[in-house]
Amino acid sequence: MRTFILIFIMSFLSACSSLGVEPWERDLLAKDSMQLVPDYLDNFYDEHIYFSKEASSGGQGVGGGGCGCN
């Protein structure tokens, strides 16, 4: 029983030891394809057209528009 408790405590203490980005992973995360919005201007124009048509801003993933006719 002691060994089980010791193993549990050791695994609990070492569970968060690998948080963060390692130096060799930073080159992959810095690529344009890994960004949330790869092309800033394209996203800017899409959002501008959307809120100009719907008379609202934000909420790109929600159904319904700015007119109140969900």
PDB file of N, CA, C, O and CB in Angstrom:
ATOM      1  N   MET A   1       0.825  -1.190   0.000  1.00  0.00           N
ATOM      2  CA  MET A   1       0.000   0.000   0.000  1.00  0.00           C
ATOM      3  C   MET A   1       0.876   1.263   0.000  1.00  0.00           C
ATOM      4  O   MET A   1       0.534   2.263  -0.631  1.00  0.00           O
ATOM      5  CB  MET A   1      -0.942  -0.007   1.215  1.00  0.00           C
ATOM      6  N   ARG A   2       1.984   1.205   0.700  1.00  0.00           N
ATOM      7  CA  ARG A   2       2.882   2.361   0.737  1.00  0.00           C
ATOM      8  C   ARG A   2       3.460   2.658  -0.637  1.00  0.00           C
ATOM      9  O   ARG A   2       3.588   3.819  -1.026  1.00  0.00           O
ATOM     10  CB  ARG A   2       4.012   2.126   1.737  1.00  0.00           C
ATOM     11  N   THR A   3       3.804   1.623  -1.361  1.00  0.00           N
ATOM     12  CA  THR A   3       4.376   1.855  -2.694  1.00  0.00           C
ATOM     13  C   THR A   3       3.340   2.469  -3.630  1.00  0.00           C
ATOM     14  O   THR A   3       3.674   3.320  -4.455  1.00  0.00           O
ATOM     15  CB  THR A   3       4.910   0.540  -3.290  1.00  0.00           C
ATOM     16  N   PHE A   4       2.101   2.045  -3.506  1.00  0.00           N
ATOM     17  CA  PHE A   4       1.042   2.630  -4.329  1.00  0.00           C
ATOM     18  C   PHE A   4       0.876   4.114  -4.014  1.00  0.00           C
ATOM     19  O   PHE A   4       0.754   4.930  -4.928  1.00  0.00           O
ATOM     20  CB  PHE A   4      -0.289   1.885  -4.108  1.00  0.00           C
ATOM     21  N   ILE A   5       0.871   4.463  -2.758  1.00  0.00           N
ATOM     22  CA  ILE A   5       0.731   5.865  -2.354  1.00  0.00           C
ATOM     23  C   ILE A   5       1.950   6.664  -2.816  1.00  0.00           C
ATOM     24  O   ILE A   5       1.811   7.793  -3.287  1.00  0.00           O
ATOM     25  CB  ILE A   5       0.558   5.979  -0.812  1.00  0.00           C
ATOM     26  N   LEU A   6       3.134   6.085  -2.683  1.00  0.00           N
ATOM     27  CA  LEU A   6       4.348   6.766  -3.120  1.00  0.00           C
ATOM     28  C   LEU A   6       4.332   6.998  -4.633  1.00  0.00           C
ATOM     29  O   LEU A   6       4.692   8.080  -5.098  1.00  0.00           O
ATOM     30  CB  LEU A   6       5.587   5.954  -2.720  1.00  0.00           C
ATOM     31  N   ILE A   7       3.921   6.000  -5.390  1.00  0.00           N
ATOM     32  CA  ILE A   7       3.838   6.158  -6.847  1.00  0.00           C
ATOM     33  C   ILE A   7       2.801   7.213  -7.210  1.00  0.00           C
ATOM     34  O   ILE A   7       3.028   8.021  -8.110  1.00  0.00           O
ATOM     35  CB  ILE A   7       3.489   4.815  -7.522  1.00  0.00           C
ATOM     36  N   PHE A   8       1.672   7.212  -6.520  1.00  0.00           N
ATOM     37  CA  PHE A   8       0.635   8.203  -6.782  1.00  0.00           C
ATOM     38  C   PHE A   8       1.136   9.614  -6.484  1.00  0.00           C
ATOM     39  O   PHE A   8       0.903  10.528  -7.275  1.00  0.00           O
ATOM     40  CB  PHE A   8      -0.614   7.901  -5.950  1.00  0.00           C
ATOM     41  N   ILE A   9       1.800   9.800  -5.391  1.00  0.00           N
ATOM     42  CA  ILE A   9       2.315  11.123  -5.022  1.00  0.00           C
ATOM     43  C   ILE A   9       3.385  11.579  -6.014  1.00  0.00           C
ATOM     44  O   ILE A   9       3.402  12.743  -6.413  1.00  0.00           O
ATOM     45  CB  ILE A   9       2.892  11.102  -3.587  1.00  0.00           C
ATOM     46  N   MET A  10       4.265  10.679  -6.410  1.00  0.00           N
ATOM     47  CA  MET A  10       5.316  11.042  -7.363  1.00  0.00           C
ATOM     48  C   MET A  10       4.721  11.400  -8.725  1.00  0.00           C
ATOM     49  O   MET A  10       5.178  12.349  -9.363  1.00  0.00           O
ATOM     50  CB  MET A  10       6.325   9.890  -7.513  1.00  0.00           C
ATOM     51  N   SER A  11       3.723  10.666  -9.175  1.00  0.00           N
ATOM     52  CA  SER A  11       3.107  10.997 -10.459  1.00  0.00           C
ATOM     53  C   SER A  11       2.319  12.296 -10.365  1.00  0.00           C
ATOM     54  O   SER A  11       2.261  13.054 -11.333  1.00  0.00           O
ATOM     55  CB  SER A  11       2.193   9.859 -10.924  1.00  0.00           C
ATOM     56  N   PHE A  12       1.715  12.562  -9.218  1.00  0.00           N
ATOM     57  CA  PHE A  12       0.983  13.806  -9.024  1.00  0.00           C
ATOM     58  C   PHE A  12       1.928  15.005  -9.038  1.00  0.00           C
ATOM     59  O   PHE A  12       1.594  16.043  -9.608  1.00  0.00           O
ATOM     60  CB  PHE A  12       0.202  13.764  -7.711  1.00  0.00           C
ATOM     61  N   LEU A  13       3.075  14.882  -8.433  1.00  0.00           N
ATOM     62  CA  LEU A  13       4.029  15.985  -8.375  1.00  0.00           C
ATOM     63  C   LEU A  13       4.734  16.229  -9.709  1.00  0.00           C
ATOM     64  O   LEU A  13       5.139  17.356  -9.995  1.00  0.00           O
ATOM     65  CB  LEU A  13       5.056  15.713  -7.303  1.00  0.00           C
ATOM     66  N   SER A  14       4.880  15.205 -10.512  1.00  0.00           N
ATOM     67  CA  SER A  14       5.579  15.375 -11.782  1.00  0.00           C
ATOM     68  C   SER A  14       4.629  15.600 -12.951  1.00  0.00           C
ATOM     69  O   SER A  14       5.087  15.658 -14.093  1.00  0.00           O
ATOM     70  CB  SER A  14       6.439  14.172 -12.057  1.00  0.00           C
ATOM     71  N   ALA A  15       3.340  15.729 -12.716  1.00  0.00           N
ATOM     72  CA  ALA A  15       2.376  15.866 -13.806  1.00  0.00           C
ATOM     73  C   ALA A  15       2.521  17.189 -14.539  1.00  0.00           C
ATOM     74  O   ALA A  15       2.269  17.238 -15.743  1.00  0.00           O
ATOM     75  CB  ALA A  15       0.968  15.733 -13.273  1.00  0.00           C
ATOM     76  N   CYS A  16       2.905  18.236 -13.885  1.00  0.00           N
ATOM     77  CA  CYS A  16       3.015  19.559 -14.515  1.00  0.00           C
ATOM     78  C   CYS A  16       4.453  19.933 -14.833  1.00  0.00           C
ATOM     79  O   CYS A  16       4.761  21.114 -14.994  1.00  0.00           O
ATOM     80  CB  CYS A  16       2.408  20.616 -13.616  1.00  0.00           C
ATOM     81  N   SER A  17       5.311  18.977 -14.923  1.00  0.00           N
ATOM     82  CA  SER A  17       6.718  19.303 -15.132  1.00  0.00           C
ATOM     83  C   SER A  17       7.039  19.633 -16.582  1.00  0.00           C
ATOM     84  O   SER A  17       8.125  20.144 -16.857  1.00  0.00           O
ATOM     85  CB  SER A  17       7.580  18.160 -14.677  1.00  0.00           C
ATOM     86  N   SER A  18       6.139  19.361 -17.519  1.00  0.00           N
ATOM     87  CA  SER A  18       6.449  19.616 -18.925  1.00  0.00           C
ATOM     88  C   SER A  18       5.546  20.682 -19.528  1.00  0.00           C
ATOM     89  O   SER A  18       5.169  20.575 -20.695  1.00  0.00           O
ATOM     90  CB  SER A  18       6.330  18.335 -19.724  1.00  0.00           C
ATOM     91  N   LEU A  19       5.196  21.691 -18.771  1.00  0.00           N
ATOM     92  CA  LEU A  19       4.386  22.775 -19.310  1.00  0.00           C
ATOM     93  C   LEU A  19       5.262  23.742 -20.067  1.00  0.00           C
ATOM     94  O   LEU A  19       6.445  23.894 -19.763  1.00  0.00           O
ATOM     95  CB  LEU A  19       3.627  23.500 -18.197  1.00  0.00           C
ATOM     96  N   GLY A  20       4.681  24.393 -21.050  1.00  0.00           N
ATOM     97  CA  GLY A  20       5.422  25.373 -21.820  1.00  0.00           C
ATOM     98  C   GLY A  20       5.897  24.826 -23.147  1.00  0.00           C
ATOM     99  O   GLY A  20       5.768  23.636 -23.432  1.00  0.00           O
ATOM    100  N   VAL A  21       6.442  25.708 -23.948  1.00  0.00           N
ATOM    101  CA  VAL A  21       6.925  25.358 -25.275  1.00  0.00           C
ATOM    102  C   VAL A  21       8.430  25.176 -25.218  1.00  0.00           C
ATOM    103  O   VAL A  21       9.155  26.031 -24.710  1.00  0.00           O
ATOM    104  CB  VAL A  21       6.537  26.438 -26.314  1.00  0.00           C
ATOM    105  N   GLU A  22       8.877  24.078 -25.735  1.00  0.00           N
ATOM    106  CA  GLU A  22      10.310  23.806 -25.788  1.00  0.00           C
ATOM    107  C   GLU A  22      10.948  24.627 -26.915  1.00  0.00           C
ATOM    108  O   GLU A  22      10.267  24.988 -27.875  1.00  0.00           O
ATOM    109  CB  GLU A  22      10.574  22.286 -25.995  1.00  0.00           C
ATOM    110  N   PRO A  23      12.239  24.922 -26.809  1.00  0.00           N
ATOM    111  CA  PRO A  23      12.894  25.748 -27.839  1.00  0.00           C
ATOM    112  C   PRO A  23      12.814  25.153 -29.242  1.00  0.00           C
ATOM    113  O   PRO A  23      12.728  25.906 -30.212  1.00  0.00           O
ATOM    114  CB  PRO A  23      14.340  25.955 -27.477  1.00  0.00           C
ATOM    115  N   TRP A  24      12.840  23.851 -29.378  1.00  0.00           N
ATOM    116  CA  TRP A  24      12.800  23.241 -30.704  1.00  0.00           C
ATOM    117  C   TRP A  24      11.378  23.212 -31.276  1.00  0.00           C
ATOM    118  O   TRP A  24      11.201  22.886 -32.450  1.00  0.00           O
ATOM    119  CB  TRP A  24      13.365  21.824 -30.642  1.00  0.00           C
ATOM    120  N   GLU A  25      10.370  23.546 -30.477  1.00  0.00           N
ATOM    121  CA  GLU A  25       9.002  23.606 -30.969  1.00  0.00           C
ATOM    122  C   GLU A  25       8.601  25.018 -31.406  1.00  0.00           C
ATOM    123  O   GLU A  25       7.561  25.194 -32.041  1.00  0.00           O
ATOM    124  CB  GLU A  25       8.052  23.109 -29.900  1.00  0.00           C
ATOM    125  N   ARG A  26       9.388  25.991 -31.082  1.00  0.00           N
ATOM    126  CA  ARG A  26       9.027  27.380 -31.375  1.00  0.00           C
ATOM    127  C   ARG A  26       9.033  27.681 -32.864  1.00  0.00           C
ATOM    128  O   ARG A  26       8.267  28.533 -33.315  1.00  0.00           O
ATOM    129  CB  ARG A  26       9.972  28.320 -30.667  1.00  0.00           C
ATOM    130  N   ASP A  27       9.870  27.010 -33.638  1.00  0.00           N
ATOM    131  CA  ASP A  27       9.886  27.285 -35.074  1.00  0.00           C
ATOM    132  C   ASP A  27       8.593  26.811 -35.731  1.00  0.00           C
ATOM    133  O   ASP A  27       8.129  27.432 -36.687  1.00  0.00           O
ATOM    134  CB  ASP A  27      11.096  26.608 -35.737  1.00  0.00           C
ATOM    135  N   LEU A  28       8.010  25.739 -35.242  1.00  0.00           N
ATOM    136  CA  LEU A  28       6.747  25.270 -35.813  1.00  0.00           C
ATOM    137  C   LEU A  28       5.586  26.179 -35.432  1.00  0.00           C
ATOM    138  O   LEU A  28       4.684  26.408 -36.238  1.00  0.00           O
ATOM    139  CB  LEU A  28       6.460  23.845 -35.356  1.00  0.00           C
ATOM    140  N   LEU A  29       5.604  26.690 -34.224  1.00  0.00           N
ATOM    141  CA  LEU A  29       4.519  27.553 -33.775  1.00  0.00           C
ATOM    142  C   LEU A  29       4.595  28.955 -34.370  1.00  0.00           C
ATOM    143  O   LEU A  29       3.604  29.686 -34.357  1.00  0.00           O
ATOM    144  CB  LEU A  29       4.528  27.642 -32.273  1.00  0.00           C
ATOM    145  N   ALA A  30       5.749  29.334 -34.889  1.00  0.00           N
ATOM    146  CA  ALA A  30       5.906  30.670 -35.463  1.00  0.00           C
ATOM    147  C   ALA A  30       5.494  30.732 -36.929  1.00  0.00           C
ATOM    148  O   ALA A  30       5.496  31.816 -37.513  1.00  0.00           O
ATOM    149  CB  ALA A  30       7.338  31.123 -35.321  1.00  0.00           C
ATOM    150  N   LYS A  31       5.145  29.613 -37.539  1.00  0.00           N
ATOM    151  CA  LYS A  31       4.743  29.617 -38.949  1.00  0.00           C
ATOM    152  C   LYS A  31       3.394  30.315 -39.107  1.00  0.00           C
ATOM    153  O   LYS A  31       2.574  30.329 -38.189  1.00  0.00           O
ATOM    154  CB  LYS A  31       4.671  28.170 -39.503  1.00  0.00           C
ATOM    155  N   ASP A  32       3.184  30.887 -40.277  1.00  0.00           N
ATOM    156  CA  ASP A  32       1.932  31.597 -40.546  1.00  0.00           C
ATOM    157  C   ASP A  32       0.724  30.679 -40.489  1.00  0.00           C
ATOM    158  O   ASP A  32      -0.361  31.107 -40.095  1.00  0.00           O
ATOM    159  CB  ASP A  32       1.996  32.266 -41.899  1.00  0.00           C
ATOM    160  N   SER A  33       0.895  29.425 -40.877  1.00  0.00           N
ATOM    161  CA  SER A  33      -0.239  28.499 -40.875  1.00  0.00           C
ATOM    162  C   SER A  33      -0.690  28.128 -39.469  1.00  0.00           C
ATOM    163  O   SER A  33      -1.787  27.595 -39.305  1.00  0.00           O
ATOM    164  CB  SER A  33       0.119  27.245 -41.636  1.00  0.00           C
ATOM    165  N   MET A  34       0.120  28.392 -38.454  1.00  0.00           N
ATOM    166  CA  MET A  34      -0.239  28.072 -37.075  1.00  0.00           C
ATOM    167  C   MET A  34      -0.930  29.234 -36.367  1.00  0.00           C
ATOM    168  O   MET A  34      -1.380  29.078 -35.232  1.00  0.00           O
ATOM    169  CB  MET A  34       0.997  27.670 -36.302  1.00  0.00           C
ATOM    170  N   GLN A  35      -1.022  30.376 -37.005  1.00  0.00           N
ATOM    171  CA  GLN A  35      -1.664  31.529 -36.395  1.00  0.00           C
ATOM    172  C   GLN A  35      -3.177  31.351 -36.420  1.00  0.00           C
ATOM    173  O   GLN A  35      -3.708  30.642 -37.275  1.00  0.00           O
ATOM    174  CB  GLN A  35      -1.258  32.829 -37.118  1.00  0.00           C
ATOM    175  N   LEU A  36      -3.870  31.992 -35.486  1.00  0.00           N
ATOM    176  CA  LEU A  36      -5.328  31.920 -35.470  1.00  0.00           C
ATOM    177  C   LEU A  36      -5.918  32.563 -36.712  1.00  0.00           C
ATOM    178  O   LEU A  36      -6.875  32.047 -37.289  1.00  0.00           O
ATOM    179  CB  LEU A  36      -5.883  32.592 -34.217  1.00  0.00           C
ATOM    180  N   VAL A  37      -5.356  33.677 -37.123  1.00  0.00           N
ATOM    181  CA  VAL A  37      -5.780  34.362 -38.339  1.00  0.00           C
ATOM    182  C   VAL A  37      -4.537  34.516 -39.203  1.00  0.00           C
ATOM    183  O   VAL A  37      -3.744  35.431 -38.979  1.00  0.00           O
ATOM    184  CB  VAL A  37      -6.457  35.761 -38.030  1.00  0.00           C
ATOM    185  N   PRO A  38      -4.348  33.634 -40.193  1.00  0.00           N
ATOM    186  CA  PRO A  38      -3.111  33.689 -40.983  1.00  0.00           C
ATOM    187  C   PRO A  38      -2.953  34.973 -41.786  1.00  0.00           C
ATOM    188  O   PRO A  38      -1.840  35.486 -41.904  1.00  0.00           O
ATOM    189  CB  PRO A  38      -3.061  32.520 -41.919  1.00  0.00           C
ATOM    190  N   ASP A  39      -4.041  35.503 -42.339  1.00  0.00           N
ATOM    191  CA  ASP A  39      -3.948  36.721 -43.142  1.00  0.00           C
ATOM    192  C   ASP A  39      -4.774  37.809 -42.467  1.00  0.00           C
ATOM    193  O   ASP A  39      -6.004  37.778 -42.504  1.00  0.00           O
ATOM    194  CB  ASP A  39      -4.436  36.474 -44.608  1.00  0.00           C
ATOM    195  N   TYR A  40      -4.104  38.755 -41.862  1.00  0.00           N
ATOM    196  CA  TYR A  40      -4.784  39.785 -41.073  1.00  0.00           C
ATOM    197  C   TYR A  40      -5.702  40.647 -41.934  1.00  0.00           C
ATOM    198  O   TYR A  40      -6.844  40.903 -41.551  1.00  0.00           O
ATOM    199  CB  TYR A  40      -3.760  40.667 -40.368  1.00  0.00           C
ATOM    200  N   LEU A  41      -5.221  41.097 -43.088  1.00  0.00           N
ATOM    201  CA  LEU A  41      -6.036  41.984 -43.917  1.00  0.00           C
ATOM    202  C   LEU A  41      -7.258  41.273 -44.478  1.00  0.00           C
ATOM    203  O   LEU A  41      -8.336  41.863 -44.546  1.00  0.00           O
ATOM    204  CB  LEU A  41      -5.204  42.547 -45.054  1.00  0.00           C
ATOM    205  N   ASP A  42      -7.108  40.032 -44.876  1.00  0.00           N
ATOM    206  CA  ASP A  42      -8.250  39.266 -45.381  1.00  0.00           C
ATOM    207  C   ASP A  42      -9.313  39.124 -44.300  1.00  0.00           C
ATOM    208  O   ASP A  42     -10.503  39.280 -44.573  1.00  0.00           O
ATOM    209  CB  ASP A  42      -7.799  37.875 -45.873  1.00  0.00           C
ATOM    210  N   ASN A  43      -8.895  38.832 -43.086  1.00  0.00           N
ATOM    211  CA  ASN A  43      -9.833  38.720 -41.972  1.00  0.00           C
ATOM    212  C   ASN A  43     -10.470  40.073 -41.658  1.00  0.00           C
ATOM    213  O   ASN A  43     -11.661  40.141 -41.351  1.00  0.00           O
ATOM    214  CB  ASN A  43      -9.121  38.168 -40.728  1.00  0.00           C
ATOM    215  N   PHE A  44      -9.695  41.136 -41.732  1.00  0.00           N
ATOM    216  CA  PHE A  44     -10.214  42.479 -41.475  1.00  0.00           C
ATOM    217  C   PHE A  44     -11.315  42.839 -42.470  1.00  0.00           C
ATOM    218  O   PHE A  44     -12.361  43.354 -42.075  1.00  0.00           O
ATOM    219  CB  PHE A  44      -9.082  43.515 -41.542  1.00  0.00           C
ATOM    220  N   TYR A  45     -11.092  42.574 -43.746  1.00  0.00           N
ATOM    221  CA  TYR A  45     -12.095  42.892 -44.762  1.00  0.00           C
ATOM    222  C   TYR A  45     -13.330  42.009 -44.624  1.00  0.00           C
ATOM    223  O   TYR A  45     -14.449  42.487 -44.808  1.00  0.00           O
ATOM    224  CB  TYR A  45     -11.499  42.738 -46.158  1.00  0.00           C
ATOM    225  N   ASP A  46     -13.149  40.736 -44.304  1.00  0.00           N
ATOM    226  CA  ASP A  46     -14.299  39.852 -44.094  1.00  0.00           C
ATOM    227  C   ASP A  46     -15.162  40.338 -42.932  1.00  0.00           C
ATOM    228  O   ASP A  46     -16.388  40.368 -43.036  1.00  0.00           O
ATOM    229  CB  ASP A  46     -13.828  38.414 -43.833  1.00  0.00           C
ATOM    230  N   GLU A  47     -14.523  40.717 -41.825  1.00  0.00           N
ATOM    231  CA  GLU A  47     -15.281  41.214 -40.684  1.00  0.00           C
ATOM    232  C   GLU A  47     -15.958  42.553 -41.003  1.00  0.00           C
ATOM    233  O   GLU A  47     -17.077  42.802 -40.553  1.00  0.00           O
ATOM    234  CB  GLU A  47     -14.361  41.363 -39.469  1.00  0.00           C
ATOM    235  N   HIS A  48     -15.295  43.404 -41.768  1.00  0.00           N
ATOM    236  CA  HIS A  48     -15.885  44.690 -42.136  1.00  0.00           C
ATOM    237  C   HIS A  48     -17.134  44.481 -43.005  1.00  0.00           C
ATOM    238  O   HIS A  48     -18.158  45.128 -42.785  1.00  0.00           O
ATOM    239  CB  HIS A  48     -14.849  45.564 -42.884  1.00  0.00           C
ATOM    240  N   ILE A  49     -17.050  43.595 -43.972  1.00  0.00           N
ATOM    241  CA  ILE A  49     -18.202  43.301 -44.822  1.00  0.00           C
ATOM    242  C   ILE A  49     -19.321  42.690 -44.001  1.00  0.00           C
ATOM    243  O   ILE A  49     -20.490  43.017 -44.205  1.00  0.00           O
ATOM    244  CB  ILE A  49     -17.809  42.359 -45.967  1.00  0.00           C
ATOM    245  N   TYR A  50     -18.978  41.807 -43.076  1.00  0.00           N
ATOM    246  CA  TYR A  50     -20.003  41.145 -42.261  1.00  0.00           C
ATOM    247  C   TYR A  50     -20.761  42.149 -41.405  1.00  0.00           C
ATOM    248  O   TYR A  50     -21.992  42.153 -41.418  1.00  0.00           O
ATOM    249  CB  TYR A  50     -19.368  40.075 -41.370  1.00  0.00           C
ATOM    250  N   PHE A  51     -20.057  43.001 -40.660  1.00  0.00           N
ATOM    251  CA  PHE A  51     -20.798  43.904 -39.784  1.00  0.00           C
ATOM    252  C   PHE A  51     -21.425  45.054 -40.564  1.00  0.00           C
ATOM    253  O   PHE A  51     -22.351  45.691 -40.061  1.00  0.00           O
ATOM    254  CB  PHE A  51     -19.881  44.452 -38.699  1.00  0.00           C
ATOM    255  N   SER A  52     -20.952  45.342 -41.779  1.00  0.00           N
ATOM    256  CA  SER A  52     -21.622  46.348 -42.596  1.00  0.00           C
ATOM    257  C   SER A  52     -22.949  45.817 -43.123  1.00  0.00           C
ATOM    258  O   SER A  52     -23.929  46.558 -43.193  1.00  0.00           O
ATOM    259  CB  SER A  52     -20.723  46.780 -43.760  1.00  0.00           C
ATOM    260  N   LYS A  53     -22.986  44.550 -43.492  1.00  0.00           N
ATOM    261  CA  LYS A  53     -24.224  43.949 -43.992  1.00  0.00           C
ATOM    262  C   LYS A  53     -25.226  43.685 -42.872  1.00  0.00           C
ATOM    263  O   LYS A  53     -26.423  43.914 -43.043  1.00  0.00           O
ATOM    264  CB  LYS A  53     -23.916  42.651 -44.723  1.00  0.00           C
ATOM    265  N   GLU A  54     -24.748  43.207 -41.737  1.00  0.00           N
ATOM    266  CA  GLU A  54     -25.634  42.788 -40.663  1.00  0.00           C
ATOM    267  C   GLU A  54     -25.909  43.881 -39.631  1.00  0.00           C
ATOM    268  O   GLU A  54     -26.729  43.679 -38.735  1.00  0.00           O
ATOM    269  CB  GLU A  54     -25.052  41.597 -39.979  1.00  0.00           C
ATOM    270  N   ALA A  55     -25.259  45.007 -39.733  1.00  0.00           N
ATOM    271  CA  ALA A  55     -25.407  46.115 -38.796  1.00  0.00           C
ATOM    272  C   ALA A  55     -25.048  45.688 -37.380  1.00  0.00           C
ATOM    273  O   ALA A  55     -25.673  46.125 -36.414  1.00  0.00           O
ATOM    274  CB  ALA A  55     -26.832  46.657 -38.834  1.00  0.00           C
ATOM    275  N   SER A  56     -24.050  44.841 -37.265  1.00  0.00           N
ATOM    276  CA  SER A  56     -23.584  44.394 -35.954  1.00  0.00           C
ATOM    277  C   SER A  56     -22.102  44.105 -36.056  1.00  0.00           C
ATOM    278  O   SER A  56     -21.541  44.104 -37.152  1.00  0.00           O
ATOM    279  CB  SER A  56     -24.368  43.137 -35.461  1.00  0.00           C
ATOM    280  N   SER A  57     -21.465  43.859 -34.923  1.00  0.00           N
ATOM    281  CA  SER A  57     -20.052  43.490 -34.942  1.00  0.00           C
ATOM    282  C   SER A  57     -19.818  42.340 -33.991  1.00  0.00           C
ATOM    283  O   SER A  57     -20.517  42.205 -32.987  1.00  0.00           O
ATOM    284  CB  SER A  57     -19.158  44.688 -34.570  1.00  0.00           C
ATOM    285  N   GLY A  58     -18.833  41.504 -34.303  1.00  0.00           N
ATOM    286  CA  GLY A  58     -18.501  40.348 -33.473  1.00  0.00           C
ATOM    287  C   GLY A  58     -19.446  39.192 -33.697  1.00  0.00           C
ATOM    288  O   GLY A  58     -20.380  39.287 -34.493  1.00  0.00           O
ATOM    289  N   GLY A  59     -19.205  38.100 -32.998  1.00  0.00           N
ATOM    290  CA  GLY A  59     -20.091  36.941 -33.053  1.00  0.00           C
ATOM    291  C   GLY A  59     -20.097  36.236 -34.382  1.00  0.00           C
ATOM    292  O   GLY A  59     -21.167  35.928 -34.908  1.00  0.00           O
ATOM    293  N   GLN A  60     -18.925  35.969 -34.950  1.00  0.00           N
ATOM    294  CA  GLN A  60     -18.877  35.333 -36.258  1.00  0.00           C
ATOM    295  C   GLN A  60     -19.364  33.883 -36.232  1.00  0.00           C
ATOM    296  O   GLN A  60     -19.795  33.372 -37.266  1.00  0.00           O
ATOM    297  CB  GLN A  60     -17.473  35.385 -36.794  1.00  0.00           C
ATOM    298  N   GLY A  61     -19.308  33.218 -35.099  1.00  0.00           N
ATOM    299  CA  GLY A  61     -19.684  31.803 -35.059  1.00  0.00           C
ATOM    300  C   GLY A  61     -21.084  31.545 -34.554  1.00  0.00           C
ATOM    301  O   GLY A  61     -21.433  30.396 -34.281  1.00  0.00           O
ATOM    302  N   VAL A  62     -21.902  32.584 -34.420  1.00  0.00           N
ATOM    303  CA  VAL A  62     -23.238  32.434 -33.835  1.00  0.00           C
ATOM    304  C   VAL A  62     -24.280  32.602 -34.923  1.00  0.00           C
ATOM    305  O   VAL A  62     -24.128  33.440 -35.813  1.00  0.00           O
ATOM    306  CB  VAL A  62     -23.472  33.461 -32.693  1.00  0.00           C
ATOM    307  N   GLY A  63     -25.331  31.813 -34.856  1.00  0.00           N
ATOM    308  CA  GLY A  63     -26.410  31.912 -35.829  1.00  0.00           C
ATOM    309  C   GLY A  63     -27.209  33.188 -35.653  1.00  0.00           C
ATOM    310  O   GLY A  63     -27.277  33.738 -34.554  1.00  0.00           O
ATOM    311  N   GLY A  64     -27.805  33.653 -36.717  1.00  0.00           N
ATOM    312  CA  GLY A  64     -28.604  34.859 -36.650  1.00  0.00           C
ATOM    313  C   GLY A  64     -27.790  36.072 -37.048  1.00  0.00           C
ATOM    314  O   GLY A  64     -26.569  35.996 -37.185  1.00  0.00           O
ATOM    315  N   GLY A  65     -28.459  37.175 -37.230  1.00  0.00           N
ATOM    316  CA  GLY A  65     -27.778  38.380 -37.671  1.00  0.00           C
ATOM    317  C   GLY A  65     -28.064  39.537 -36.747  1.00  0.00           C
ATOM    318  O   GLY A  65     -28.593  39.358 -35.650  1.00  0.00           O
ATOM    319  N   GLY A  66     -27.712  40.721 -37.196  1.00  0.00           N
ATOM    320  CA  GLY A  66     -27.920  41.908 -36.408  1.00  0.00           C
ATOM    321  C   GLY A  66     -29.325  42.472 -36.503  1.00  0.00           C
ATOM    322  O   GLY A  66     -29.665  43.421 -35.796  1.00  0.00           O
ATOM    323  N   CYS A  67     -30.154  41.890 -37.381  1.00  0.00           N
ATOM    324  CA  CYS A  67     -31.491  42.443 -37.578  1.00  0.00           C
ATOM    325  C   CYS A  67     -32.490  41.946 -36.535  1.00  0.00           C
ATOM    326  O   CYS A  67     -33.590  42.490 -36.449  1.00  0.00           O
ATOM    327  CB  CYS A  67     -31.990  42.099 -38.965  1.00  0.00           C
ATOM    328  N   GLY A  68     -32.152  40.947 -35.752  1.00  0.00           N
ATOM    329  CA  GLY A  68     -33.049  40.416 -34.720  1.00  0.00           C
ATOM    330  C   GLY A  68     -33.941  39.303 -35.209  1.00  0.00           C
ATOM    331  O   GLY A  68     -34.806  38.843 -34.463  1.00  0.00           O
ATOM    332  N   CYS A  69     -33.764  38.855 -36.429  1.00  0.00           N
ATOM    333  CA  CYS A  69     -34.600  37.787 -36.977  1.00  0.00           C
ATOM    334  C   CYS A  69     -33.834  36.462 -36.921  1.00  0.00           C
ATOM    335  O   CYS A  69     -33.405  35.948 -37.954  1.00  0.00           O
ATOM    336  CB  CYS A  69     -35.031  38.115 -38.442  1.00  0.00           C
ATOM    337  N   ASN A  70     -33.664  35.914 -35.721  1.00  0.00           N
ATOM    338  CA  ASN A  70     -32.926  34.663 -35.566  1.00  0.00           C
ATOM    339  C   ASN A  70     -33.747  33.571 -36.142  1.00  0.00           C
ATOM    340  O   ASN A  70     -33.331  32.412 -36.128  1.00  0.00           O
ATOM    341  CB  ASN A  70     -32.581  34.369 -34.097  1.00  0.00           C
TER     342      ASN A  70
END
